[in-house]
Amino acid sequence: MKEEKRRKWKERLKTVIIIVLIIIIILLLLRGCEGECAKTAVIDEGKQVELQNTTSGKVRIKMSPQVNIKKGIMQDLDFCNYNENRLLKIKIINDNKSIYESPFVNSGDVLKGDYINVKSLTKGVNDAVAEVYSYDLNRKLMGQTNVKFILNYIS
């Protein structure tokens, strides 16, 4: 008799634990990506690129000419910093509104994608300007250049 009560108690406890776990998972899914999640850039620190000496003042970058956006995330920005001893930031402008600003991208790093504010974008093709800011290692602004590109807002 006691053994059967123990077995039933263990089964009930397992059931309660499973229900609690399911509730926690559902709450996390409903919460979505808020707060810190939306501030996290996807940066590849592979250091696989050949860096250029920037003492002459020239800056070398690479980024995709067309960037797809799915669920509020730039999928293939591929913004590369090919410069020695130089930090870069990218600010994306659409319809005279800033819709994205990156963290500092270190020498040799690649910013593959990140969350972007899609409120002012229309579905499909959107013209945009990437303002690329160049900083020395002390984070003093050294210069700026602008690059036109396309944001393809899928969903």
DSSP file (Angstrom, degrees, kcal/mol; ACC not computed):
  #  RESIDUE AA STRUCTURE BP1 BP2  ACC     N-H-->O    O-->H-N    N-H-->O    O-->H-N    TCO  KAPPA ALPHA  PHI   PSI    X-CA   Y-CA   Z-CA
    1    1 A M     >        0   0    0      0, 0.0     4,-1.9     0, 0.0     5,-0.2   0.000 360.0 360.0 360.0 -47.7    0.0    0.0    0.0
    2    2 A K  H  >  +     0   0    0      1,-0.2     4,-2.3     2,-0.2     5,-0.2   0.880 360.0  54.5 -63.2 -37.7    2.8    2.5    1.0
    3    3 A E  H  > S+     0   0    0      1,-0.2     4,-2.2     2,-0.2    -1,-0.2   0.893 107.6  49.3 -64.1 -39.8    4.7    1.6   -2.2
    4    4 A E  H  > S+     0   0    0      2,-0.2     4,-2.3     1,-0.2    -1,-0.2   0.882 110.1  51.1 -67.7 -38.3    1.7    2.4   -4.4
    5    5 A K  H  X S+     0   0    0     -4,-1.9     4,-2.5     2,-0.2    -2,-0.2   0.905 110.6  49.5 -63.9 -41.8    1.2    5.7   -2.6
    6    6 A R  H  X S+     0   0    0     -4,-2.3     4,-2.6     2,-0.2    -2,-0.2   0.917 110.1  50.3 -62.3 -44.0    4.9    6.6   -3.2
    7    7 A R  H  X S+     0   0    0     -4,-2.2     4,-2.1     1,-0.2    -2,-0.2   0.916 112.3  46.7 -61.8 -44.5    4.6    5.6   -6.9
    8    8 A K  H  X S+     0   0    0     -4,-2.3     4,-2.5     2,-0.2    -1,-0.2   0.890 111.5  52.1 -64.2 -40.1    1.5    7.8   -7.3
    9    9 A W  H  X S+     0   0    0     -4,-2.5     4,-2.5     2,-0.2    -2,-0.2   0.917 109.9  48.7 -62.9 -43.4    3.2   10.7   -5.4
   10   10 A K  H  X S+     0   0    0     -4,-2.6     4,-2.5     2,-0.2    -2,-0.2   0.896 111.0  50.6 -63.6 -40.8    6.2   10.5   -7.7
   11   11 A E  H  X S+     0   0    0     -4,-2.1     4,-2.3     2,-0.2    -2,-0.2   0.916 111.4  47.9 -63.7 -42.9    4.0   10.4  -10.8
   12   12 A R  H  X S+     0   0    0     -4,-2.5     4,-2.6     2,-0.2    -2,-0.2   0.906 111.5  50.6 -63.8 -41.7    2.1   13.5   -9.6
   13   13 A L  H  X S+     0   0    0     -4,-2.5     4,-2.5     2,-0.2    -2,-0.2   0.920 110.5  49.1 -62.7 -44.1    5.4   15.3   -8.8
   14   14 A K  H  X S+     0   0    0     -4,-2.5     4,-2.5     2,-0.2    -1,-0.2   0.910 111.4  50.3 -60.2 -42.5    6.8   14.5  -12.3
   15   15 A T  H  X S+     0   0    0     -4,-2.3     4,-2.4     2,-0.2    -2,-0.2   0.916 110.8  48.4 -62.6 -44.4    3.5   15.8  -13.9
   16   16 A V  H  X S+     0   0    0     -4,-2.6     4,-2.5     2,-0.2    -2,-0.2   0.915 111.7  49.8 -62.9 -43.4    3.7   19.0  -11.9
   17   17 A I  H  X S+     0   0    0     -4,-2.5     4,-2.5     1,-0.2    -2,-0.2   0.913 111.2  48.9 -62.4 -43.5    7.4   19.5  -12.9
   18   18 A I  H  X S+     0   0    0     -4,-2.5     4,-2.4     2,-0.2    -1,-0.2   0.912 111.6  49.5 -63.6 -42.3    6.6   19.0  -16.5
   19   19 A I  H  X S+     0   0    0     -4,-2.4     4,-2.4     2,-0.2    -2,-0.2   0.917 111.1  49.4 -63.2 -43.5    3.6   21.4  -16.4
   20   20 A V  H  X S+     0   0    0     -4,-2.5     4,-2.4     1,-0.2    -2,-0.2   0.917 111.5  49.3 -62.0 -43.7    5.8   24.1  -14.7
   21   21 A L  H  X S+     0   0    0     -4,-2.5     4,-2.4     1,-0.2    -2,-0.2   0.906 110.3  50.4 -62.9 -41.3    8.5   23.6  -17.4
   22   22 A I  H  X S+     0   0    0     -4,-2.4     4,-2.5     2,-0.2    -2,-0.2   0.913 110.5  49.8 -63.0 -42.3    6.0   23.9  -20.2
   23   23 A I  H  X S+     0   0    0     -4,-2.4     4,-2.5     2,-0.2    -2,-0.2   0.914 110.7  49.8 -62.5 -43.4    4.6   27.1  -18.7
   24   24 A I  H  X S+     0   0    0     -4,-2.4     4,-2.3     2,-0.2    -2,-0.2   0.922 111.6  48.3 -62.1 -44.2    8.1   28.6  -18.3
   25   25 A I  H  X S+     0   0    0     -4,-2.4     4,-2.3     2,-0.2    -2,-0.2   0.916 111.8  49.6 -63.1 -43.4    8.9   27.7  -22.0
   26   26 A I  H  X S+     0   0    0     -4,-2.5     4,-2.6     1,-0.2     5,-0.2   0.918 110.7  49.9 -62.7 -43.2    5.6   29.2  -23.2
   27   27 A L  H  X S+     0   0    0     -4,-2.5     4,-2.0     1,-0.2    -1,-0.2   0.900 110.7  49.8 -63.0 -40.4    6.2   32.4  -21.2
   28   28 A L  H  X S+     0   0    0     -4,-2.3     4,-1.2     2,-0.2    -1,-0.2   0.897 112.1  47.8 -65.1 -39.6    9.8   32.7  -22.6
   29   29 A L  H  < S+     0   0    0     -4,-2.3    -2,-0.2     1,-0.2    -1,-0.2   0.894 112.8  48.3 -67.8 -39.2    8.4   32.3  -26.2
   30   30 A L  H  < S+     0   0    0     -4,-2.6    -2,-0.2     1,-0.2    -1,-0.2   0.845 105.2  59.3 -68.7 -33.2    5.7   34.8  -25.6
   31   31 A R  H  < S-     0   0    0     -4,-2.0    -1,-0.2    -5,-0.2    -2,-0.2   0.851  90.2-175.2 -64.4 -34.4    8.1   37.3  -24.2
   32   32 A G     <  -     0   0    0     -4,-1.2     2,-1.0    -5,-0.1    -1,-0.2  -0.304  46.5 -30.6  72.7-156.6   10.1   37.2  -27.4
   33   33 A C  S    S+     0   0    0     -4,-0.1     2,-0.3     4,-0.1    -1,-0.1  -0.782  82.2 148.4-103.0  89.4   13.3   39.1  -27.9
   34   34 A E    >   -     0   0    0     -2,-1.0     3,-1.4     3,-0.1     2,-0.2  -0.733  50.3  -1.3-114.9 166.1   13.1   42.1  -25.6
   35   35 A G  G >  S+     0   0    0      1,-0.3     3,-0.8    -2,-0.3     4,-0.3  -0.343 130.6  12.9  64.4-123.6   15.7   44.1  -23.7
   36   36 A E  G >  S+     0   0    0      1,-0.3     3,-1.7     2,-0.2     4,-0.3   0.826 121.9  63.6 -59.8 -36.3   19.3   42.8  -24.0
   37   37 A C  G X  S+     0   0    0     -3,-1.4     3,-1.2     1,-0.3    -1,-0.3   0.897 100.9  51.5 -57.2 -41.8   18.4   40.4  -26.9
   38   38 A A  G <  S+     0   0    0     -3,-0.8    -1,-0.3     1,-0.2    -2,-0.2   0.537 106.7  55.8 -75.1  -5.6   17.6   43.3  -29.2
   39   39 A K  G <  S+     0   0    0     -3,-1.7     2,-0.6    -4,-0.3    -1,-0.2   0.370  82.5 106.5-104.3   3.3   20.9   45.0  -28.4
   40   40 A T    <   -     0   0    0     -3,-1.2    75,-0.4    -4,-0.3     2,-0.2  -0.747  53.7-156.9 -96.2 120.3   23.2   42.2  -29.4
   41   41 A A        -     0   0    0     -2,-0.6     2,-0.9    73,-0.1    73,-0.2  -0.628  18.7-126.8 -87.7 150.2   25.1   42.4  -32.6
   42   42 A V  E     +A  113   0A   0     71,-2.4    70,-1.8    -2,-0.2    71,-1.1  -0.861  38.6 174.1 -98.0 104.1   26.4   39.3  -34.4
   43   43 A I  E     -A  111   0A   0     -2,-0.9     2,-0.6    68,-0.2    68,-0.2  -0.948  24.6-147.9-118.5 129.4   30.1   39.9  -34.8
   44   44 A D  E     -A  110   0A   0     66,-3.3    66,-2.1    -2,-0.5     3,-0.3  -0.852   7.5-168.7 -94.9 119.0   32.5   37.4  -36.2
   45   45 A E        +     0   0    0     -2,-0.6    64,-0.1    64,-0.2    -1,-0.1  -0.281  41.1 132.1-101.9  47.4   35.9   37.8  -34.7
   46   46 A G        -     0   0    0     -2,-0.2    -1,-0.2    62,-0.1    63,-0.1   0.725  50.3-153.0 -73.0 -22.9   37.7   35.5  -37.1
   47   47 A K        +     0   0    0     61,-0.7    62,-0.1    -3,-0.3     4,-0.1   0.857  50.4 135.0  50.7  39.1   40.6   37.8  -37.9
   48   48 A Q        +     0   0    0     60,-0.4     2,-0.3     2,-0.1    -1,-0.1   0.401  41.3  89.6 -96.9   2.0   40.8   36.1  -41.3
   49   49 A V  S    S-     0   0    0     59,-0.3     2,-0.6    32,-0.1    32,-0.0  -0.670  82.2-111.0-102.2 154.9   41.2   39.2  -43.3
   50   50 A E        -     0   0    0     -2,-0.3     2,-0.2     1,-0.0    58,-0.1  -0.733  37.7-137.9 -82.4 123.4   44.4   41.1  -44.3
   51   51 A L        -     0   0    0     -2,-0.6     2,-0.4    -4,-0.1    32,-0.3  -0.544   8.4-135.7 -86.0 148.7   44.4   44.4  -42.5
   52   52 A Q  B     -d   83   0B   0     30,-3.3    32,-3.0    -2,-0.2     2,-0.3  -0.839  21.8-113.1-104.4 138.1   45.4   47.7  -44.1
   53   53 A N        -     0   0    0     -2,-0.4     3,-0.3    30,-0.2     5,-0.2  -0.538  27.5-168.0 -67.0 128.9   47.7   50.2  -42.5
   54   54 A T    >   +     0   0    0     -2,-0.3     3,-1.6    30,-0.3    -1,-0.1   0.198  56.5 106.8-108.8  15.5   45.6   53.3  -41.8
   55   55 A T  T 3  S+     0   0    0      1,-0.3    -1,-0.2     2,-0.1    -2,-0.0   0.768  77.0  60.6 -65.4 -22.5   48.4   55.8  -41.0
   56   56 A S  T 3  S-     0   0    0     -3,-0.3    -1,-0.3     2,-0.1    -2,-0.1   0.602 118.1-113.1 -77.7 -10.5   47.8   57.5  -44.4
   57   57 A G  S <  S+     0   0    0     -3,-1.6     2,-0.2     1,-0.4    -2,-0.1   0.290  74.2 132.3  96.3 -10.1   44.2   58.2  -43.3
   58   58 A K        -     0   0    0     -5,-0.2     2,-0.4     1,-0.0    -1,-0.4  -0.497  42.2-153.7 -76.0 145.4   42.6   55.9  -45.8
   59   59 A V        -     0   0    0     -2,-0.2     2,-0.5    -3,-0.1    -6,-0.1  -0.967   3.3-158.0-122.8 137.3   39.9   53.5  -44.6
   60   60 A R        +     0   0    0     -2,-0.4    22,-1.6    -8,-0.1     2,-0.3  -0.964  22.2 157.5-119.5 124.5   39.0   50.2  -46.1
   61   61 A I  E     -B   81   0A   0     -2,-0.5     2,-0.3    20,-0.2    20,-0.2  -0.860  22.3-157.3-134.2 169.8   35.6   48.6  -45.5
   62   62 A K  E     +B   80   0A   0     18,-1.1    18,-3.2    -2,-0.3     2,-0.3  -0.977  18.8 158.2-146.3 141.4   33.3   46.0  -47.1
   63   63 A M        -     0   0    0     -2,-0.3    15,-0.2    16,-0.2    16,-0.2  -0.978  45.8 -87.0-155.7 160.1   29.6   45.5  -46.8
   64   64 A S        -     0   0    0     13,-2.5     3,-0.1    -2,-0.3    86,-0.1  -0.432  24.9-142.3 -68.9 139.8   26.8   43.9  -48.8
   65   65 A P  S    S+     0   0    0      0, 0.0    85,-2.4     0, 0.0     2,-0.4   0.716  93.4  33.4 -74.7 -19.8   25.1   46.2  -51.4
   66   66 A Q  E    S-e  150   0C   0     83,-0.2     2,-0.5    10,-0.2    85,-0.2  -0.987  73.8-165.0-137.8 126.9   21.8   44.6  -50.6
   67   67 A V  E     -e  151   0C   0     83,-3.0    85,-3.2    -2,-0.4     2,-0.3  -0.946  11.4-143.4-117.1 125.4   20.8   43.5  -47.1
   68   68 A N  E     -e  152   0C   0     -2,-0.5     7,-3.1    83,-0.2     8,-0.5  -0.667  10.5-155.5 -86.3 140.6   17.8   41.2  -46.4
   69   69 A I  E     +eF 153  74C   0     83,-2.7    85,-2.3    -2,-0.3    86,-1.4  -0.972  14.7 175.5-120.6 120.1   15.8   41.8  -43.2
   70   70 A K  E >  S- F   0  73C   0      3,-2.2     3,-1.6    -2,-0.5    83,-0.0  -0.991  71.9 -11.9-125.5 127.5   13.8   38.9  -41.7
   71   71 A K  T 3  S-     0   0    0     -2,-0.4    -1,-0.1     1,-0.3     3,-0.1   0.849 130.0 -53.2  53.4  38.9   11.9   39.3  -38.4
   72   72 A G  T 3  S+     0   0    0      1,-0.2    44,-2.4    43,-0.1     2,-0.5   0.594 114.7 114.7  78.1  11.5   13.7   42.6  -37.7
   73   73 A I  E <   -FG  70 115C   0     -3,-1.6    -3,-2.2    42,-0.2     2,-0.5  -0.962  67.1-129.8-121.3 126.9   17.2   41.1  -38.2
   74   74 A M  E     -F   69   0C   0     40,-3.1    40,-0.4    -2,-0.5    -5,-0.2  -0.622  25.4-167.3 -69.1 122.7   19.6   42.1  -40.9
   75   75 A Q  S    S+     0   0    0     -7,-3.1    -1,-0.2    -2,-0.5    -6,-0.1   0.817  72.2  16.2 -86.1 -32.9   20.7   38.7  -42.3
   76   76 A D        +     0   0    0     -8,-0.5    37,-0.2     1,-0.1   -12,-0.2  -0.270  67.6 135.9-144.9  49.2   23.7   39.5  -44.4
   77   77 A L        -     0   0    0     35,-1.8   -13,-2.5    -3,-0.2    35,-0.2   0.932  32.2-175.2 -65.1 -46.0   25.2   42.9  -43.7
   78   78 A D        -     0   0    0     34,-0.9     2,-0.7   -15,-0.2    34,-0.2   0.889   6.0-179.3  48.5  50.1   28.7   41.5  -43.7
   79   79 A F  E     - C   0 111A   0     32,-2.5    32,-3.1   -16,-0.2     2,-0.4  -0.726   9.1-164.2 -81.9 113.4   30.2   44.9  -42.6
   80   80 A C  E     -BC  62 110A   0    -18,-3.2   -18,-1.1    -2,-0.7     2,-0.8  -0.837  19.0-150.6-109.6 136.8   34.0   44.3  -42.5
   81   81 A N  E     +B   61   0A   0     28,-2.2    27,-2.7    -2,-0.4   -20,-0.2  -0.893  19.8 172.1-103.6 103.0   36.7   46.4  -40.8
   82   82 A Y        +     0   0    0    -22,-1.6   -30,-3.3    -2,-0.8     2,-0.4   0.096  42.9 109.2 -95.2  20.9   39.9   45.8  -42.8
   83   83 A N  B >   -d   52   0B   0    -32,-0.3     3,-0.7     3,-0.2     2,-0.2  -0.816  65.3-128.0-110.9 137.5   41.9   48.5  -41.0
   84   84 A E  T 3  S-     0   0    0    -32,-3.0   -30,-0.3    -2,-0.4     3,-0.1  -0.554  91.2  -1.0 -74.3 142.2   44.7   48.3  -38.5
   85   85 A N  T 3  S+     0   0    0     -2,-0.2    52,-0.4     1,-0.1     2,-0.4   0.827 106.5 117.4  49.8  41.3   44.3   50.2  -35.3
   86   86 A R    <   -     0   0    0     -3,-0.7     2,-0.4    50,-0.1    50,-0.2  -0.999  50.2-154.7-141.0 135.4   40.9   51.6  -36.3
   87   87 A L  E     -H  135   0C   0     48,-2.5    48,-3.1    -2,-0.4     2,-0.3  -0.865  16.7-161.0-103.9 143.1   37.5   51.1  -34.8
   88   88 A L  E     -HI 134 105C   0     17,-2.0    17,-3.0    -2,-0.4     2,-0.3  -0.924  10.4-170.4-124.4 151.7   34.4   51.6  -37.0
   89   89 A K  E     -H  133   0C   0     44,-2.0    44,-2.7    -2,-0.3     2,-0.4  -0.973  10.8-151.1-131.7 149.3   30.7   52.2  -36.4
   90   90 A I  E     -H  132   0C   0     -2,-0.3    12,-2.6    13,-0.3     2,-0.4  -0.985   7.7-170.7-124.7 134.7   27.9   52.1  -38.9
   91   91 A K  E     -HJ 131 101C   0     40,-2.5    40,-3.6    -2,-0.4     2,-0.5  -0.991  14.1-147.8-122.6 127.8   24.7   54.1  -38.7
   92   92 A I  E     -HJ 130 100C   0      8,-2.3     7,-2.8    -2,-0.4     8,-1.1  -0.844  11.9-166.5-104.3 130.2   21.9   53.3  -41.1
   93   93 A I  E     +HJ 129  98C   0     36,-3.0    36,-2.3    -2,-0.5     2,-0.4  -0.939  10.0 174.7-117.1 132.8   19.6   56.0  -42.4
   94   94 A N  E >  S- J   0  97C   0      3,-2.7     3,-1.5    -2,-0.4    34,-0.1  -0.989  75.5  -7.8-136.7 128.5   16.3   55.5  -44.2
   95   95 A D  T 3  S-     0   0    0     -2,-0.4    -1,-0.1    32,-0.3     3,-0.1   0.901 129.1 -57.7  51.2  45.8   14.0   58.4  -45.1
   96   96 A N  T 3  S+     0   0    0      1,-0.2     2,-0.4    -3,-0.0    -1,-0.3   0.679 116.5 114.9  60.1  20.7   16.2   60.8  -43.1
   97   97 A K  E <   -J   94   0C   0     -3,-1.5    -3,-2.7    23,-0.0     2,-0.6  -0.967  69.4-124.9-120.6 136.9   15.7   58.7  -40.0
   98   98 A S  E     +J   93   0C   0     -2,-0.4    -5,-0.2    -5,-0.2     3,-0.1  -0.684  34.0 168.2 -77.2 121.9   18.3   56.7  -38.1
   99   99 A I  E     +     0   0C   0     -7,-2.8    18,-2.3    -2,-0.6     2,-0.3   0.444  61.7  20.8-115.1  -3.3   17.1   53.1  -37.9
  100  100 A Y  E     -J   92   0C   0     -8,-1.1    -8,-2.3    16,-0.2     2,-0.3  -0.949  49.3-177.7-163.1 142.3   20.3   51.4  -36.7
  101  101 A E  E     -J   91   0C   0     -2,-0.3   -10,-0.2   -10,-0.2    -3,-0.0  -0.955  22.5-144.5-141.9 126.2   23.6   52.2  -35.0
  102  102 A S        -     0   0    0    -12,-2.6     3,-0.1    -2,-0.3     2,-0.1  -0.322  17.5-111.7 -82.8 163.9   26.2   49.5  -34.4
  103  103 A P        -     0   0    0      0, 0.0   -13,-0.3     0, 0.0     2,-0.1  -0.296  62.3 -64.0 -74.6 178.4   28.6   49.0  -31.6
  104  104 A F        -     0   0    0    -15,-0.1     2,-0.6    -2,-0.1   -15,-0.2  -0.458  49.4-146.9 -65.5 137.6   32.3   49.5  -32.3
  105  105 A V  B     -I   88   0C   0    -17,-3.0   -17,-2.0    -2,-0.1     3,-0.1  -0.948  17.8-140.2-108.7 117.3   33.6   47.0  -34.8
  106  106 A N    >   -     0   0    0     -2,-0.6     3,-2.1   -19,-0.2   -25,-0.3  -0.203  35.6 -71.2 -74.0 164.0   37.3   46.2  -34.1
  107  107 A S  T 3  S+     0   0    0      1,-0.3   -25,-0.2   -25,-0.1    -1,-0.2  -0.315 121.4  11.7 -53.8 129.9   40.1   45.7  -36.7
  108  108 A G  T 3  S+     0   0    0    -27,-2.7   -61,-0.7     1,-0.3   -60,-0.4   0.354  99.9 125.0  83.6  -6.4   39.5   42.4  -38.6
  109  109 A D    <   -     0   0    0     -3,-2.1   -28,-2.2   -28,-0.1     2,-0.4  -0.495  48.7-146.9 -88.3 158.4   36.0   41.9  -37.3
  110  110 A V  E     -AC  44  80A   0    -66,-2.1   -66,-3.3   -30,-0.2     2,-1.0  -0.989   5.2-149.5-126.5 123.0   32.9   41.3  -39.4
  111  111 A L  E     +AC  43  79A   0    -32,-3.1   -32,-2.5    -2,-0.4   -68,-0.2  -0.810  20.2 179.1 -89.6 101.9   29.5   42.5  -38.3
  112  112 A K  E     -     0   0A   0    -70,-1.8   -35,-1.8    -2,-1.0   -34,-0.9   0.853  56.4 -37.5 -77.1 -35.5   27.3   39.9  -40.0
  113  113 A G  E     -A   42   0A   0    -71,-1.1   -71,-2.4   -37,-0.2     2,-0.3  -0.975  54.1-177.8-176.3 171.8   23.9   41.1  -38.9
  114  114 A D        -     0   0    0    -40,-0.4   -40,-3.1    -2,-0.3     2,-0.2  -0.971  42.6 -69.7-171.0 169.3   21.9   42.7  -36.1
  115  115 A Y  B     -G   73   0C   0    -75,-0.4     2,-0.3    -2,-0.3   -42,-0.2  -0.498  49.7-168.2 -70.8 144.0   18.5   43.8  -35.0
  116  116 A I        -     0   0    0    -44,-2.4     2,-0.7    -2,-0.2   -16,-0.2  -0.976  29.8-107.6-136.2 147.8   17.2   46.9  -36.9
  117  117 A N        +     0   0    0    -18,-2.3     3,-0.3    -2,-0.3   -45,-0.0  -0.665  35.9 178.4 -76.3 113.1   14.3   49.3  -36.3
  118  118 A V    >   +     0   0    0     -2,-0.7     3,-1.3     1,-0.2    -1,-0.1   0.356  48.3 105.0-100.0   4.9   11.9   48.3  -39.1
  119  119 A K  T 3  S+     0   0    0      1,-0.3    -1,-0.2   -20,-0.1   -20,-0.0   0.847  86.4  40.2 -57.9 -37.4    9.0   50.8  -38.3
  120  120 A S  T 3  S+     0   0    0     -3,-0.3    -1,-0.3     2,-0.1     2,-0.2   0.480  97.9  98.6 -92.5  -1.2    9.8   53.2  -41.1
  121  121 A L    <   -     0   0    0     -3,-1.3     2,-0.3     5,-0.0     5,-0.1  -0.569  62.6-142.9 -86.4 149.3   10.6   50.5  -43.7
  122  122 A T        -     0   0    0     -2,-0.2    31,-0.4     3,-0.1    -2,-0.1  -0.777  37.1 -88.2-102.0 155.1    8.1   49.3  -46.3
  123  123 A K  S    S+     0   0    0     -2,-0.3     2,-0.3    29,-0.1    31,-0.2  -0.377  98.7  13.5 -59.4 137.2    7.9   45.7  -47.4
  124  124 A G  E    S+ K   0 153C   0     29,-2.8    29,-2.8     2,-0.0     2,-0.3  -0.722 115.0   9.4  98.6-147.5   10.3   45.0  -50.2
  125  125 A V  E     + K   0 152C   0     -2,-0.3     2,-0.4    27,-0.2    27,-0.2  -0.533  58.2 178.2 -81.2 131.1   13.1   47.3  -51.4
  126  126 A N  E     - K   0 151C   0     25,-2.1    25,-3.1    -2,-0.3     2,-0.2  -0.999  25.5-131.0-131.2 129.6   14.1   50.4  -49.4
  127  127 A D  E     + K   0 150C   0     -2,-0.4   -32,-0.3    23,-0.2     2,-0.3  -0.585  36.4 172.7 -75.7 141.4   17.0   52.7  -50.3
  128  128 A A  E     - K   0 149C   0     21,-2.4    21,-2.3    -2,-0.2     2,-0.4  -0.951  27.7-136.8-145.6 163.9   19.3   53.4  -47.4
  129  129 A V  E     -HK  93 148C   0    -36,-2.3   -36,-3.0    -2,-0.3     2,-0.7  -0.993  11.2-149.8-124.7 131.9   22.6   55.1  -46.5
  130  130 A A  E     -HK  92 147C   0     17,-3.5    17,-2.2    -2,-0.4     2,-0.7  -0.907   8.7-156.5 -99.6 115.3   25.2   53.7  -44.3
  131  131 A E  E     -HK  91 146C   0    -40,-3.6   -40,-2.5    -2,-0.7     2,-0.6  -0.842  11.9-159.5 -89.4 116.8   27.2   56.4  -42.5
  132  132 A V  E     -HK  90 145C   0     13,-3.4    13,-2.1    -2,-0.7     2,-0.4  -0.882   3.8-162.6-104.8 118.6   30.5   54.8  -41.6
  133  133 A Y  E     -HK  89 144C   0    -44,-2.7   -44,-2.0    -2,-0.6     2,-0.4  -0.852   4.2-152.4-104.3 133.9   32.4   56.5  -38.8
  134  134 A S  E     -HK  88 143C   0      9,-2.9     8,-3.8    -2,-0.4     9,-1.4  -0.908  16.0-178.9-110.2 131.3   36.1   55.8  -38.3
  135  135 A Y  E     -HK  87 141C   0    -48,-3.1   -48,-2.5    -2,-0.4     6,-0.2  -0.915  24.6-124.1-126.8 150.7   37.7   56.1  -34.8
  136  136 A D    >   -     0   0    0      4,-2.2     3,-2.1    -2,-0.3   -50,-0.1  -0.296  48.7 -88.5 -79.3 179.5   41.2   55.7  -33.4
  137  137 A L  T 3  S+     0   0    0    -52,-0.4   -51,-0.1     1,-0.3    -1,-0.1   0.678 130.0  59.5 -67.7 -16.1   41.8   53.2  -30.6
  138  138 A N  T 3  S-     0   0    0      2,-0.1    -1,-0.3     0, 0.0     3,-0.1   0.303 120.0-111.2 -90.0   8.7   41.0   56.0  -28.0
  139  139 A R    <   +     0   0    0     -3,-2.1     2,-0.5     1,-0.3    -2,-0.1   0.785  67.1 150.0  65.6  31.3   37.6   56.3  -29.7
  140  140 A K        -     0   0    0     -4,-0.0    -4,-2.2     1,-0.0    -1,-0.3  -0.836  54.6-110.0 -92.6 129.1   38.3   59.7  -31.1
  141  141 A L  E     + K   0 135C   0     -2,-0.5    -6,-0.3    -6,-0.2     3,-0.1  -0.383  39.0 174.4 -62.6 127.8   36.4   60.3  -34.3
  142  142 A M  E     -     0   0C   0     -8,-3.8     2,-0.3     1,-0.4    -7,-0.2   0.691  56.8 -42.3-105.8 -28.9   38.8   60.4  -37.3
  143  143 A G  E     - K   0 134C   0     -9,-1.4    -9,-2.9     2,-0.0    -1,-0.4  -0.983  46.1-126.8 176.2 176.5   36.4   60.7  -40.2
  144  144 A Q  E     - K   0 133C   0     -2,-0.3     2,-0.3   -11,-0.2   -11,-0.2  -0.995  14.2-177.0-146.7 146.5   33.2   59.6  -41.9
  145  145 A T  E     - K   0 132C   0    -13,-2.1   -13,-3.4    -2,-0.3     2,-0.4  -0.980  17.8-137.2-140.0 153.5   32.1   58.2  -45.2
  146  146 A N  E     - K   0 131C   0     -2,-0.3     2,-0.4   -15,-0.2   -15,-0.2  -0.894  13.4-169.7-115.2 143.5   28.6   57.4  -46.6
  147  147 A V  E     - K   0 130C   0    -17,-2.2   -17,-3.5    -2,-0.4     2,-0.3  -0.996  15.1-140.9-132.4 126.9   27.6   54.4  -48.7
  148  148 A K  E     + K   0 129C   0     -2,-0.4     2,-0.3   -19,-0.2   -19,-0.2  -0.665  36.2 149.9 -83.7 142.0   24.3   53.9  -50.5
  149  149 A F  E     - K   0 128C   0    -21,-2.3   -21,-2.4    -2,-0.3     2,-0.4  -0.934  40.8 -98.6-158.2 179.7   22.8   50.4  -50.4
  150  150 A I  E     -eK  66 127C   0    -85,-2.4   -83,-3.0    -2,-0.3     2,-0.6  -0.908  16.0-156.1-115.9 134.4   19.5   48.6  -50.4
  151  151 A L  E     -eK  67 126C   0    -25,-3.1   -25,-2.1    -2,-0.4     2,-0.9  -0.947  10.2-159.2-103.5 119.9   17.5   47.1  -47.5
  152  152 A N  E     -eK  68 125C   0    -85,-3.2   -83,-2.7    -2,-0.6     2,-0.9  -0.849   6.9-157.9-102.9  99.7   15.2   44.3  -48.6
  153  153 A Y  E     +eK  69 124C   0    -29,-2.8   -29,-2.8    -2,-0.9   -83,-0.1  -0.680  21.9 166.0 -84.4 105.5   12.5   44.1  -45.9
  154  154 A I              0   0    0    -85,-2.3   -84,-0.2    -2,-0.9    -1,-0.2   0.915 360.0 360.0 -87.2 -50.2   11.1   40.5  -46.2
  155  155 A S              0   0    0    -86,-1.4   -85,-0.2   -31,-0.1    -2,-0.1   0.307 360.0 360.0-160.9 360.0    9.2   40.2  -43.0
